[in-house]
Amino acid sequence: MNQVSIQALGIVVTASWSALFSYLILKGLDKWIGLRVTPDQEVQGLDQVLHEETGYLDL
C-alpha cells in the first residue's frame, strides 16, 4: 500500500469510530435525560416555555 492509501484508510477508520461512539453516547443520553423537547413545547417556543419571555417580536 502506498502512503495515500494508508492515510485514506486511516480517515475511514477514524470517521467510522467517531460516528459509532457519537451515536452510542447520544443514544445513551437520550434514554437517560432526553435530547428533545415535546412537540407542544417546540411549537410554543422554548423562550416562552422555559423563561416565560418572547425572544422575538411577533414578526
MARKE-453637 format. One record per atom (N, C-alpha, C): residue number from 0; residue in three letters; chain; atom name; x, y, z. Coordinates in Angstrom, 3 decimals. Last residue first. Layout:
<marpa><i>NUM</i><aa>ALA</aa><ch>A</ch><at>CA</at><px>X</px><py>Y</py><pz>Z</pz></marpa>
...
# end
This chain:
<marpa><i>58</i><aa>LEU</aa><ch>A</ch><at>N</at><px>-42.989</px><py>38.817</py><pz>14.482</pz></marpa>
<marpa><i>58</i><aa>LEU</aa><ch>A</ch><at>CA</at><px>-42.651</px><py>39.208</py><pz>13.110</pz></marpa>
<marpa><i>58</i><aa>LEU</aa><ch>A</ch><at>C</at><px>-43.164</px><py>38.189</py><pz>12.146</pz></marpa>
<marpa><i>57</i><aa>ASP</aa><ch>A</ch><at>N</at><px>-43.470</px><py>39.596</py><pz>17.430</pz></marpa>
<marpa><i>57</i><aa>ASP</aa><ch>A</ch><at>CA</at><px>-44.300</px><py>38.818</py><pz>16.507</pz></marpa>
<marpa><i>57</i><aa>ASP</aa><ch>A</ch><at>C</at><px>-44.063</px><py>39.287</py><pz>15.082</pz></marpa>
<marpa><i>56</i><aa>LEU</aa><ch>A</ch><at>N</at><px>-40.068</px><py>39.688</py><pz>18.600</pz></marpa>
<marpa><i>56</i><aa>LEU</aa><ch>A</ch><at>CA</at><px>-41.387</px><py>40.276</py><pz>18.446</pz></marpa>
<marpa><i>56</i><aa>LEU</aa><ch>A</ch><at>C</at><px>-42.174</px><py>39.442</py><pz>17.457</pz></marpa>
<marpa><i>55</i><aa>TYR</aa><ch>A</ch><at>N</at><px>-38.426</px><py>37.029</py><pz>20.293</pz></marpa>
<marpa><i>55</i><aa>TYR</aa><ch>A</ch><at>CA</at><px>-38.576</px><py>37.913</py><pz>19.146</pz></marpa>
<marpa><i>55</i><aa>TYR</aa><ch>A</ch><at>C</at><px>-39.958</px><py>38.536</py><pz>19.194</pz></marpa>
<marpa><i>54</i><aa>GLY</aa><ch>A</ch><at>N</at><px>-38.609</px><py>35.696</py><pz>22.668</pz></marpa>
<marpa><i>54</i><aa>GLY</aa><ch>A</ch><at>CA</at><px>-37.280</px><py>36.019</py><pz>22.165</pz></marpa>
<marpa><i>54</i><aa>GLY</aa><ch>A</ch><at>C</at><px>-37.324</px><py>37.031</py><pz>21.031</pz></marpa>
<marpa><i>53</i><aa>THR</aa><ch>A</ch><at>N</at><px>-40.675</px><py>36.234</py><pz>25.423</pz></marpa>
<marpa><i>53</i><aa>THR</aa><ch>A</ch><at>CA</at><px>-40.604</px><py>36.039</py><pz>23.982</pz></marpa>
<marpa><i>53</i><aa>THR</aa><ch>A</ch><at>C</at><px>-39.228</px><py>36.497</py><pz>23.508</pz></marpa>
<marpa><i>52</i><aa>GLU</aa><ch>A</ch><at>N</at><px>-40.790</px><py>34.289</py><pz>28.446</pz></marpa>
<marpa><i>52</i><aa>GLU</aa><ch>A</ch><at>CA</at><px>-40.478</px><py>35.509</py><pz>27.712</pz></marpa>
<marpa><i>52</i><aa>GLU</aa><ch>A</ch><at>C</at><px>-40.542</px><py>35.202</py><pz>26.227</pz></marpa>
<marpa><i>51</i><aa>GLU</aa><ch>A</ch><at>N</at><px>-40.632</px><py>32.081</py><pz>30.123</pz></marpa>
<marpa><i>51</i><aa>GLU</aa><ch>A</ch><at>CA</at><px>-41.858</px><py>32.885</py><pz>30.086</pz></marpa>
<marpa><i>51</i><aa>GLU</aa><ch>A</ch><at>C</at><px>-41.592</px><py>34.270</py><pz>29.498</pz></marpa>
<marpa><i>50</i><aa>HIS</aa><ch>A</ch><at>N</at><px>-38.599</px><py>30.321</py><pz>29.939</pz></marpa>
<marpa><i>50</i><aa>HIS</aa><ch>A</ch><at>CA</at><px>-38.315</px><py>31.595</py><pz>30.587</pz></marpa>
<marpa><i>50</i><aa>HIS</aa><ch>A</ch><at>C</at><px>-39.527</px><py>32.510</py><pz>30.700</pz></marpa>
<marpa><i>49</i><aa>LEU</aa><ch>A</ch><at>N</at><px>-39.572</px><py>27.956</py><pz>28.754</pz></marpa>
<marpa><i>49</i><aa>LEU</aa><ch>A</ch><at>CA</at><px>-38.561</px><py>27.893</py><pz>29.806</pz></marpa>
<marpa><i>49</i><aa>LEU</aa><ch>A</ch><at>C</at><px>-38.419</px><py>29.185</py><pz>30.599</pz></marpa>
<marpa><i>48</i><aa>VAL</aa><ch>A</ch><at>N</at><px>-41.629</px><py>28.781</py><pz>26.925</pz></marpa>
<marpa><i>48</i><aa>VAL</aa><ch>A</ch><at>CA</at><px>-41.811</px><py>27.639</py><pz>27.828</pz></marpa>
<marpa><i>48</i><aa>VAL</aa><ch>A</ch><at>C</at><px>-40.844</px><py>27.699</py><pz>29.008</pz></marpa>
<marpa><i>47</i><aa>GLN</aa><ch>A</ch><at>N</at><px>-40.552</px><py>30.964</py><pz>25.500</pz></marpa>
<marpa><i>47</i><aa>GLN</aa><ch>A</ch><at>CA</at><px>-41.805</px><py>31.100</py><pz>26.239</pz></marpa>
<marpa><i>47</i><aa>GLN</aa><ch>A</ch><at>C</at><px>-41.945</px><py>29.995</py><pz>27.281</pz></marpa>
<marpa><i>46</i><aa>ASP</aa><ch>A</ch><at>N</at><px>-38.271</px><py>29.817</py><pz>24.414</pz></marpa>
<marpa><i>46</i><aa>ASP</aa><ch>A</ch><at>CA</at><px>-38.164</px><py>31.038</py><pz>25.206</pz></marpa>
<marpa><i>46</i><aa>ASP</aa><ch>A</ch><at>C</at><px>-39.402</px><py>31.204</py><pz>26.082</pz></marpa>
<marpa><i>45</i><aa>LEU</aa><ch>A</ch><at>N</at><px>-39.288</px><py>27.666</py><pz>22.948</pz></marpa>
<marpa><i>45</i><aa>LEU</aa><ch>A</ch><at>CA</at><px>-38.600</px><py>27.398</py><pz>24.208</pz></marpa>
<marpa><i>45</i><aa>LEU</aa><ch>A</ch><at>C</at><px>-38.383</px><py>28.648</py><pz>25.044</pz></marpa>
<marpa><i>44</i><aa>GLY</aa><ch>A</ch><at>N</at><px>-42.507</px><py>27.416</py><pz>21.561</pz></marpa>
<marpa><i>44</i><aa>GLY</aa><ch>A</ch><at>CA</at><px>-41.241</px><py>28.144</py><pz>21.594</pz></marpa>
<marpa><i>44</i><aa>GLY</aa><ch>A</ch><at>C</at><px>-40.575</px><py>27.991</py><pz>22.947</pz></marpa>
<marpa><i>43</i><aa>GLN</aa><ch>A</ch><at>N</at><px>-44.713</px><py>25.987</py><pz>20.738</pz></marpa>
<marpa><i>43</i><aa>GLN</aa><ch>A</ch><at>CA</at><px>-44.907</px><py>27.158</py><pz>21.593</pz></marpa>
<marpa><i>43</i><aa>GLN</aa><ch>A</ch><at>C</at><px>-43.655</px><py>28.031</py><pz>21.638</pz></marpa>
<marpa><i>42</i><aa>VAL</aa><ch>A</ch><at>N</at><px>-43.552</px><py>23.896</py><pz>19.336</pz></marpa>
<marpa><i>42</i><aa>VAL</aa><ch>A</ch><at>CA</at><px>-44.449</px><py>24.820</py><pz>18.639</pz></marpa>
<marpa><i>42</i><aa>VAL</aa><ch>A</ch><at>C</at><px>-44.592</px><py>26.113</py><pz>19.430</pz></marpa>
<marpa><i>41</i><aa>GLU</aa><ch>A</ch><at>N</at><px>-42.094</px><py>22.687</py><pz>21.393</pz></marpa>
<marpa><i>41</i><aa>GLU</aa><ch>A</ch><at>CA</at><px>-41.413</px><py>23.135</py><pz>20.182</pz></marpa>
<marpa><i>41</i><aa>GLU</aa><ch>A</ch><at>C</at><px>-42.254</px><py>24.153</py><pz>19.428</pz></marpa>
<marpa><i>40</i><aa>GLN</aa><ch>A</ch><at>N</at><px>-44.048</px><py>21.954</py><pz>23.203</pz></marpa>
<marpa><i>40</i><aa>GLN</aa><ch>A</ch><at>CA</at><px>-43.052</px><py>22.948</py><pz>23.598</pz></marpa>
<marpa><i>40</i><aa>GLN</aa><ch>A</ch><at>C</at><px>-42.330</px><py>23.513</py><pz>22.380</pz></marpa>
<marpa><i>39</i><aa>ASP</aa><ch>A</ch><at>N</at><px>-45.331</px><py>19.999</py><pz>21.616</pz></marpa>
<marpa><i>39</i><aa>ASP</aa><ch>A</ch><at>CA</at><px>-46.063</px><py>21.183</py><pz>22.067</pz></marpa>
<marpa><i>39</i><aa>ASP</aa><ch>A</ch><at>C</at><px>-45.102</px><py>22.299</py><pz>22.476</pz></marpa>
<marpa><i>38</i><aa>PRO</aa><ch>A</ch><at>N</at><px>-43.354</px><py>18.017</py><pz>21.301</pz></marpa>
<marpa><i>38</i><aa>PRO</aa><ch>A</ch><at>CA</at><px>-43.829</px><py>18.765</py><pz>20.132</pz></marpa>
<marpa><i>38</i><aa>PRO</aa><ch>A</ch><at>C</at><px>-44.584</px><py>20.039</py><pz>20.520</pz></marpa>
<marpa><i>37</i><aa>THR</aa><ch>A</ch><at>N</at><px>-40.860</px><py>18.331</py><pz>23.905</pz></marpa>
<marpa><i>37</i><aa>THR</aa><ch>A</ch><at>CA</at><px>-42.116</px><py>17.795</py><pz>23.397</pz></marpa>
<marpa><i>37</i><aa>THR</aa><ch>A</ch><at>C</at><px>-42.547</px><py>18.601</py><pz>22.173</pz></marpa>
<marpa><i>36</i><aa>VAL</aa><ch>A</ch><at>N</at><px>-37.350</px><py>18.207</py><pz>23.057</pz></marpa>
<marpa><i>36</i><aa>VAL</aa><ch>A</ch><at>CA</at><px>-38.487</px><py>18.759</py><pz>23.779</pz></marpa>
<marpa><i>36</i><aa>VAL</aa><ch>A</ch><at>C</at><px>-39.754</px><py>18.136</py><pz>23.211</pz></marpa>
<marpa><i>35</i><aa>ARG</aa><ch>A</ch><at>N</at><px>-34.728</px><py>15.777</py><pz>23.283</pz></marpa>
<marpa><i>35</i><aa>ARG</aa><ch>A</ch><at>CA</at><px>-35.711</px><py>16.555</py><pz>22.530</pz></marpa>
<marpa><i>35</i><aa>ARG</aa><ch>A</ch><at>C</at><px>-36.749</px><py>17.128</py><pz>23.477</pz></marpa>
<marpa><i>34</i><aa>LEU</aa><ch>A</ch><at>N</at><px>-33.140</px><py>14.150</py><pz>24.746</pz></marpa>
<marpa><i>34</i><aa>LEU</aa><ch>A</ch><at>CA</at><px>-32.470</px><py>15.187</py><pz>23.961</pz></marpa>
<marpa><i>34</i><aa>LEU</aa><ch>A</ch><at>C</at><px>-33.448</px><py>16.092</py><pz>23.222</pz></marpa>
<marpa><i>33</i><aa>GLY</aa><ch>A</ch><at>N</at><px>-32.990</px><py>12.520</py><pz>27.888</pz></marpa>
<marpa><i>33</i><aa>GLY</aa><ch>A</ch><at>CA</at><px>-33.768</px><py>13.008</py><pz>26.747</pz></marpa>
<marpa><i>33</i><aa>GLY</aa><ch>A</ch><at>C</at><px>-33.064</px><py>14.154</py><pz>26.049</pz></marpa>
<marpa><i>32</i><aa>ILE</aa><ch>A</ch><at>N</at><px>-31.595</px><py>11.270</py><pz>29.876</pz></marpa>
<marpa><i>32</i><aa>ILE</aa><ch>A</ch><at>CA</at><px>-32.190</px><py>12.573</py><pz>30.172</pz></marpa>
<marpa><i>32</i><aa>ILE</aa><ch>A</ch><at>C</at><px>-33.060</px><py>13.110</py><pz>29.048</pz></marpa>
<marpa><i>31</i><aa>TRP</aa><ch>A</ch><at>N</at><px>-31.345</px><py>8.483</py><pz>28.966</pz></marpa>
<marpa><i>31</i><aa>TRP</aa><ch>A</ch><at>CA</at><px>-31.136</px><py>8.909</py><pz>30.338</pz></marpa>
<marpa><i>31</i><aa>TRP</aa><ch>A</ch><at>C</at><px>-31.861</px><py>10.218</py><pz>30.651</pz></marpa>
<marpa><i>30</i><aa>LYS</aa><ch>A</ch><at>N</at><px>-31.788</px><py>8.222</py><pz>26.237</pz></marpa>
<marpa><i>30</i><aa>LYS</aa><ch>A</ch><at>CA</at><px>-32.501</px><py>7.329</py><pz>27.158</pz></marpa>
<marpa><i>30</i><aa>LYS</aa><ch>A</ch><at>C</at><px>-32.458</px><py>7.858</py><pz>28.593</pz></marpa>
<marpa><i>29</i><aa>ASP</aa><ch>A</ch><at>N</at><px>-30.025</px><py>10.194</py><pz>25.328</pz></marpa>
<marpa><i>29</i><aa>ASP</aa><ch>A</ch><at>CA</at><px>-31.447</px><py>10.289</py><pz>25.001</pz></marpa>
<marpa><i>29</i><aa>ASP</aa><ch>A</ch><at>C</at><px>-32.274</px><py>9.410</py><pz>25.930</pz></marpa>
<marpa><i>28</i><aa>LEU</aa><ch>A</ch><at>N</at><px>-27.568</px><py>9.200</py><pz>26.201</pz></marpa>
<marpa><i>28</i><aa>LEU</aa><ch>A</ch><at>CA</at><px>-28.086</px><py>10.449</py><pz>26.764</pz></marpa>
<marpa><i>28</i><aa>LEU</aa><ch>A</ch><at>C</at><px>-29.576</px><py>10.605</py><pz>26.507</pz></marpa>
<marpa><i>27</i><aa>GLY</aa><ch>A</ch><at>N</at><px>-27.443</px><py>6.919</py><pz>24.531</pz></marpa>
<marpa><i>27</i><aa>GLY</aa><ch>A</ch><at>CA</at><px>-27.439</px><py>6.794</py><pz>25.987</pz></marpa>
<marpa><i>27</i><aa>GLY</aa><ch>A</ch><at>C</at><px>-27.986</px><py>8.034</py><pz>26.666</pz></marpa>
<marpa><i>26</i><aa>LYS</aa><ch>A</ch><at>N</at><px>-27.379</px><py>8.154</py><pz>22.017</pz></marpa>
<marpa><i>26</i><aa>LYS</aa><ch>A</ch><at>CA</at><px>-28.480</px><py>7.246</py><pz>22.355</pz></marpa>
<marpa><i>26</i><aa>LYS</aa><ch>A</ch><at>C</at><px>-28.582</px><py>7.066</py><pz>23.866</pz></marpa>
<marpa><i>25</i><aa>LEU</aa><ch>A</ch><at>N</at><px>-24.937</px><py>9.549</py><pz>22.240</pz></marpa>
<marpa><i>25</i><aa>LEU</aa><ch>A</ch><at>CA</at><px>-26.191</px><py>10.291</py><pz>22.098</pz></marpa>
<marpa><i>25</i><aa>LEU</aa><ch>A</ch><at>C</at><px>-27.398</px><py>9.424</py><pz>22.408</pz></marpa>
<marpa><i>24</i><aa>ILE</aa><ch>A</ch><at>N</at><px>-23.145</px><py>7.370</py><pz>22.444</pz></marpa>
<marpa><i>24</i><aa>ILE</aa><ch>A</ch><at>CA</at><px>-23.229</px><py>8.360</py><pz>23.518</pz></marpa>
<marpa><i>24</i><aa>ILE</aa><ch>A</ch><at>C</at><px>-24.546</px><py>9.117</py><pz>23.440</pz></marpa>
<marpa><i>23</i><aa>LEU</aa><ch>A</ch><at>N</at><px>-23.594</px><py>6.076</py><pz>19.966</pz></marpa>
<marpa><i>23</i><aa>LEU</aa><ch>A</ch><at>CA</at><px>-23.827</px><py>5.378</py><pz>21.231</pz></marpa>
<marpa><i>23</i><aa>LEU</aa><ch>A</ch><at>C</at><px>-23.972</px><py>6.349</py><pz>22.401</pz></marpa>
<marpa><i>22</i><aa>TYR</aa><ch>A</ch><at>N</at><px>-22.855</px><py>8.118</py><pz>18.138</pz></marpa>
<marpa><i>22</i><aa>TYR</aa><ch>A</ch><at>CA</at><px>-24.203</px><py>7.554</py><pz>18.128</pz></marpa>
<marpa><i>22</i><aa>TYR</aa><ch>A</ch><at>C</at><px>-24.519</px><py>6.883</py><pz>19.462</pz></marpa>
<marpa><i>21</i><aa>SER</aa><ch>A</ch><at>N</at><px>-20.162</px><py>8.397</py><pz>18.811</pz></marpa>
<marpa><i>21</i><aa>SER</aa><ch>A</ch><at>CA</at><px>-21.072</px><py>9.538</py><pz>18.949</pz></marpa>
<marpa><i>21</i><aa>SER</aa><ch>A</ch><at>C</at><px>-22.513</px><py>9.062</py><pz>19.000</pz></marpa>
<marpa><i>20</i><aa>PHE</aa><ch>A</ch><at>N</at><px>-19.232</px><py>5.857</py><pz>18.113</pz></marpa>
<marpa><i>20</i><aa>PHE</aa><ch>A</ch><at>CA</at><px>-19.252</px><py>6.238</py><pz>19.517</pz></marpa>
<marpa><i>20</i><aa>PHE</aa><ch>A</ch><at>C</at><px>-20.087</px><py>7.487</py><pz>19.769</pz></marpa>
<marpa><i>19</i><aa>LEU</aa><ch>A</ch><at>N</at><px>-19.663</px><py>5.911</py><pz>15.268</pz></marpa>
<marpa><i>19</i><aa>LEU</aa><ch>A</ch><at>CA</at><px>-20.213</px><py>4.860</py><pz>16.124</pz></marpa>
<marpa><i>19</i><aa>LEU</aa><ch>A</ch><at>C</at><px>-20.306</px><py>5.321</py><pz>17.574</pz></marpa>
<marpa><i>18</i><aa>ALA</aa><ch>A</ch><at>N</at><px>-18.205</px><py>8.173</py><pz>14.419</pz></marpa>
<marpa><i>18</i><aa>ALA</aa><ch>A</ch><at>CA</at><px>-19.646</px><py>8.082</py><pz>14.182</pz></marpa>
<marpa><i>18</i><aa>ALA</aa><ch>A</ch><at>C</at><px>-20.285</px><py>7.063</py><pz>15.111</pz></marpa>
<marpa><i>17</i><aa>SER</aa><ch>A</ch><at>N</at><px>-15.580</px><py>7.469</py><pz>15.172</pz></marpa>
<marpa><i>17</i><aa>SER</aa><ch>A</ch><at>CA</at><px>-16.221</px><py>8.661</py><pz>15.731</pz></marpa>
<marpa><i>17</i><aa>SER</aa><ch>A</ch><at>C</at><px>-17.732</px><py>8.604</py><pz>15.575</pz></marpa>
<marpa><i>16</i><aa>TRP</aa><ch>A</ch><at>N</at><px>-15.193</px><py>5.177</py><pz>13.577</pz></marpa>
<marpa><i>16</i><aa>TRP</aa><ch>A</ch><at>CA</at><px>-15.058</px><py>5.106</py><pz>15.032</pz></marpa>
<marpa><i>16</i><aa>TRP</aa><ch>A</ch><at>C</at><px>-15.801</px><py>6.278</py><pz>15.682</pz></marpa>
<marpa><i>15</i><aa>SER</aa><ch>A</ch><at>N</at><px>-15.443</px><py>6.314</py><pz>11.005</pz></marpa>
<marpa><i>15</i><aa>SER</aa><ch>A</ch><at>CA</at><px>-16.351</px><py>5.253</py><pz>11.455</pz></marpa>
<marpa><i>15</i><aa>SER</aa><ch>A</ch><at>C</at><px>-16.355</px><py>5.145</py><pz>12.973</pz></marpa>
<marpa><i>14</i><aa>ALA</aa><ch>A</ch><at>N</at><px>-13.301</px><py>8.121</py><pz>10.987</pz></marpa>
<marpa><i>14</i><aa>ALA</aa><ch>A</ch><at>CA</at><px>-14.672</px><py>8.610</py><pz>10.810</pz></marpa>
<marpa><i>14</i><aa>ALA</aa><ch>A</ch><at>C</at><px>-15.684</px><py>7.578</py><pz>11.297</pz></marpa>
<marpa><i>13</i><aa>THR</aa><ch>A</ch><at>N</at><px>-11.141</px><py>6.318</py><pz>11.295</pz></marpa>
<marpa><i>13</i><aa>THR</aa><ch>A</ch><at>CA</at><px>-11.387</px><py>7.369</py><pz>12.280</pz></marpa>
<marpa><i>13</i><aa>THR</aa><ch>A</ch><at>C</at><px>-12.809</px><py>7.900</py><pz>12.189</pz></marpa>
<marpa><i>12</i><aa>VAL</aa><ch>A</ch><at>N</at><px>-11.389</px><py>4.755</py><pz>8.951</pz></marpa>
<marpa><i>12</i><aa>VAL</aa><ch>A</ch><at>CA</at><px>-11.459</px><py>4.127</py><pz>10.278</pz></marpa>
<marpa><i>12</i><aa>VAL</aa><ch>A</ch><at>C</at><px>-11.785</px><py>5.167</py><pz>11.344</pz></marpa>
<marpa><i>11</i><aa>VAL</aa><ch>A</ch><at>N</at><px>-11.063</px><py>6.736</py><pz>6.967</pz></marpa>
<marpa><i>11</i><aa>VAL</aa><ch>A</ch><at>CA</at><px>-12.289</px><py>5.932</py><pz>7.028</pz></marpa>
<marpa><i>11</i><aa>VAL</aa><ch>A</ch><at>C</at><px>-12.460</px><py>5.311</py><pz>8.410</pz></marpa>
<marpa><i>10</i><aa>ILE</aa><ch>A</ch><at>N</at><px>-8.465</px><py>7.656</py><pz>7.552</pz></marpa>
<marpa><i>10</i><aa>ILE</aa><ch>A</ch><at>CA</at><px>-9.603</px><py>8.577</py><pz>7.572</pz></marpa>
<marpa><i>10</i><aa>ILE</aa><ch>A</ch><at>C</at><px>-10.906</px><py>7.811</py><pz>7.721</pz></marpa>
<marpa><i>9</i><aa>GLY</aa><ch>A</ch><at>N</at><px>-6.972</px><py>5.317</py><pz>7.144</pz></marpa>
<marpa><i>9</i><aa>GLY</aa><ch>A</ch><at>CA</at><px>-7.000</px><py>5.952</py><pz>8.465</pz></marpa>
<marpa><i>9</i><aa>GLY</aa><ch>A</ch><at>C</at><px>-8.168</px><py>6.910</py><pz>8.609</pz></marpa>
<marpa><i>8</i><aa>LEU</aa><ch>A</ch><at>N</at><px>-7.341</px><py>5.019</py><pz>4.397</pz></marpa>
<marpa><i>8</i><aa>LEU</aa><ch>A</ch><at>CA</at><px>-7.864</px><py>4.002</py><pz>5.313</pz></marpa>
<marpa><i>8</i><aa>LEU</aa><ch>A</ch><at>C</at><px>-7.962</px><py>4.562</py><pz>6.729</pz></marpa>
<marpa><i>7</i><aa>ALA</aa><ch>A</ch><at>N</at><px>-5.910</px><py>7.267</py><pz>3.580</pz></marpa>
<marpa><i>7</i><aa>ALA</aa><ch>A</ch><at>CA</at><px>-7.340</px><py>7.179</py><pz>3.282</pz></marpa>
<marpa><i>7</i><aa>ALA</aa><ch>A</ch><at>C</at><px>-8.004</px><py>6.148</py><pz>4.188</pz></marpa>
<marpa><i>6</i><aa>GLN</aa><ch>A</ch><at>N</at><px>-3.332</px><py>6.535</py><pz>4.418</pz></marpa>
<marpa><i>6</i><aa>GLN</aa><ch>A</ch><at>CA</at><px>-3.977</px><py>7.698</py><pz>5.013</pz></marpa>
<marpa><i>6</i><aa>GLN</aa><ch>A</ch><at>C</at><px>-5.480</px><py>7.690</py><pz>4.762</pz></marpa>
<marpa><i>5</i><aa>ILE</aa><ch>A</ch><at>N</at><px>-2.912</px><py>4.332</py><pz>2.739</pz></marpa>
<marpa><i>5</i><aa>ILE</aa><ch>A</ch><at>CA</at><px>-2.866</px><py>4.161</py><pz>4.192</pz></marpa>
<marpa><i>5</i><aa>ILE</aa><ch>A</ch><at>C</at><px>-3.570</px><py>5.322</py><pz>4.887</pz></marpa>
<marpa><i>4</i><aa>SER</aa><ch>A</ch><at>N</at><px>-3.029</px><py>5.599</py><pz>0.254</pz></marpa>
<marpa><i>4</i><aa>SER</aa><ch>A</ch><at>CA</at><px>-3.998</px><py>4.550</py><pz>0.593</pz></marpa>
<marpa><i>4</i><aa>SER</aa><ch>A</ch><at>C</at><px>-4.061</px><py>4.328</py><pz>2.097</pz></marpa>
<marpa><i>3</i><aa>VAL</aa><ch>A</ch><at>N</at><px>-0.798</px><py>7.282</py><pz>0.407</pz></marpa>
<marpa><i>3</i><aa>VAL</aa><ch>A</ch><at>CA</at><px>-2.139</px><py>7.867</py><pz>0.271</pz></marpa>
<marpa><i>3</i><aa>VAL</aa><ch>A</ch><at>C</at><px>-3.212</px><py>6.845</py><pz>0.636</pz></marpa>
<marpa><i>2</i><aa>GLN</aa><ch>A</ch><at>N</at><px>1.382</px><py>5.445</py><pz>0.549</pz></marpa>
<marpa><i>2</i><aa>GLN</aa><ch>A</ch><at>CA</at><px>1.088</px><py>6.356</py><pz>1.654</pz></marpa>
<marpa><i>2</i><aa>GLN</aa><ch>A</ch><at>C</at><px>-0.337</px><py>6.910</py><pz>1.589</pz></marpa>
<marpa><i>1</i><aa>ASN</aa><ch>A</ch><at>N</at><px>0.462</px><py>2.198</py><pz>-0.769</pz></marpa>
<marpa><i>1</i><aa>ASN</aa><ch>A</ch><at>CA</at><px>1.226</px><py>3.439</py><pz>-0.757</pz></marpa>
<marpa><i>1</i><aa>ASN</aa><ch>A</ch><at>C</at><px>0.696</px><py>4.364</py><pz>0.342</pz></marpa>
<marpa><i>0</i><aa>MET</aa><ch>A</ch><at>N</at><px>0.855</px><py>-1.194</py><pz>0.000</pz></marpa>
<marpa><i>0</i><aa>MET</aa><ch>A</ch><at>CA</at><px>0.000</px><py>0.000</py><pz>0.000</pz></marpa>
<marpa><i>0</i><aa>MET</aa><ch>A</ch><at>C</at><px>0.890</px><py>1.242</py><pz>0.000</pz></marpa>
# end
